[in-house]
Amino acid sequence: MAPTSVTRTPVMADRPLPDDCELIVPVEQVAQALGRELPKPTEIIGIAEPSIARTGKIDCYHGIPAGKPLSDALLVIGVSTYADDVSAQQRVTESVEAERQAGAAVADVPVAKQRGTLLTSPQELLLIGSIGKSTFVVRARADLLPAEQLGQVLTGFAVQSMTQPIS
């Protein structure tokens, strides 16, 4: 017997900038993917930056050790919006090139039905990409999870970060 109801599946899309980390990747989903709970993330709401055509930004810093700076977070998930598609793509290109110059290995990877760039260094993995006027960034310390799991987990977080909840 065929199903009679339609299941709506969330799809990655250029979305309005969320104003809360729970609307990007819920804490419960982070804990489930990592197999452990981390404290509520520190949210940093970025301001518009006309020089790079950025119209807004939110970064969620997970697992910052007590008394340590944001840069010591185990995981960072961020979404930014730009004035147009070209500006968003340009920002990704510049970020990828800066990481490449710093010695990161670069790989083009699938992110659901989109593409992203995975940058790998001994210290961290960074998955970055754009959809329309929005960009996603997921950065994790290399020792957060076993190497064979980490890329897949970052991809899941990237997909979630660019998926607007279905109401």
C-alpha positions in Angstrom: 0.0 0.0 0.0 1.4 3.4 -1.0 1.8 6.1 1.6 -0.9 8.7 1.5 0.9 11.5 3.2 3.8 13.6 2.0 6.9 14.0 4.1 8.6 17.4 3.8 12.3 17.0 3.7 14.4 20.1 4.7 16.7 21.2 1.9 19.8 23.3 2.0 19.1 26.8 0.8 20.1 30.4 0.9 18.2 31.3 4.1 17.6 34.3 6.3 20.4 34.8 8.8 19.4 33.0 12.0 19.6 35.0 15.2 20.4 32.1 17.6 22.7 29.1 17.5 19.8 26.8 18.2 18.4 27.8 14.7 21.7 26.8 13.1 22.5 23.4 14.7 20.7 22.7 17.9 22.8 21.8 20.9 21.1 18.4 21.2 22.1 17.6 17.6 25.7 18.6 18.2 25.8 16.4 21.3 24.3 13.5 19.4 26.8 13.8 16.5 29.8 14.1 18.9 28.6 11.4 21.3 29.0 13.8 24.2 27.4 17.0 25.5 29.2 20.3 25.3 28.1 23.4 27.2 25.7 25.9 25.5 27.7 27.5 22.7 29.0 31.1 22.9 27.2 33.1 20.2 29.0 36.0 18.4 26.7 38.1 16.3 28.8 39.8 13.6 28.0 43.2 12.2 27.7 44.2 8.6 31.1 44.7 7.0 30.6 46.7 3.8 34.2 46.3 2.6 33.5 42.7 1.9 29.7 43.1 1.2 28.8 41.1 4.3 25.4 42.0 5.6 25.4 39.8 8.8 27.1 36.9 10.6 26.6 34.6 13.5 29.2 32.2 14.8 28.6 29.5 17.4 31.6 28.4 19.5 31.1 25.0 21.1 33.3 23.5 23.8 35.5 26.4 24.8 37.6 25.2 27.7 37.2 27.2 30.9 39.3 30.3 31.0 40.4 29.9 27.4 39.7 32.2 24.4 37.2 31.6 21.6 40.0 30.4 19.4 40.3 27.3 21.6 36.7 26.1 20.9 36.4 22.5 19.9 33.9 23.3 17.2 32.7 26.5 15.5 29.7 26.7 13.2 28.9 29.9 11.4 26.6 31.4 8.8 27.1 34.8 7.1 25.1 36.7 4.6 26.3 38.9 1.8 24.9 41.6 -0.5 24.8 39.2 -3.4 25.8 35.7 -4.6 29.1 36.9 -6.1 30.2 38.5 -2.9 29.5 35.3 -0.9 31.4 33.1 -3.5 34.3 35.6 -3.4 34.5 35.4 0.4 34.7 31.6 0.2 37.3 31.8 -2.5 39.4 34.2 -0.4 39.1 32.1 2.7 40.1 28.9 0.9 43.1 30.6 -0.6 44.2 31.9 2.8 44.0 28.4 4.3 45.8 26.9 1.3 48.6 29.5 1.7 48.8 28.5 5.4 49.4 24.9 4.4 46.0 23.3 4.5 45.1 20.5 2.1 42.2 21.4 0.0 39.4 19.0 -1.3 36.1 19.7 -3.1 33.4 17.6 -1.3 29.7 17.0 -1.6 27.5 18.7 1.0 24.1 17.2 0.4 23.2 18.3 -3.2 25.7 21.3 -3.0 29.5 21.5 -3.0 31.8 22.6 -0.3 35.6 22.9 0.3 37.2 20.8 3.0 40.5 22.2 4.3 42.6 20.0 6.4 45.6 20.8 8.6 47.2 18.9 11.4 45.3 21.1 13.9 41.8 21.3 12.4 39.3 20.6 9.6 37.4 23.4 8.0 34.4 22.9 5.7 33.3 26.1 3.9 30.9 26.9 1.1 28.2 29.2 -0.2 24.6 28.9 -1.3 23.3 32.1 -3.0 24.0 35.1 -0.7 24.9 32.9 2.3 28.1 31.1 3.4 28.6 28.3 5.9 31.7 27.5 7.9 32.2 24.5 10.1 35.6 24.3 11.9 36.6 21.5 14.3 39.8 20.6 16.1 41.4 17.6 14.4 41.2 15.6 17.6 37.5 16.2 18.2 36.5 12.8 16.7 38.4 10.0 14.9 39.5 11.2 11.5 37.2 8.8 9.6 34.1 10.3 11.3 35.0 14.0 11.5 34.5 14.9 7.8 31.1 13.3 7.8 30.1 15.1 11.0 31.2 18.4 9.7 29.2 17.8 6.5 26.1 17.1 8.6 26.5 20.3 10.5 27.0 22.3 7.3 23.8 20.8 5.9 21.9 21.6 9.0 23.3 25.2 9.2 21.9 26.0 5.8 18.5 24.2 6.3 15.7 26.4 7.5 13.4 24.5 9.9 10.1 23.4 8.5 7.2 24.7 10.5 
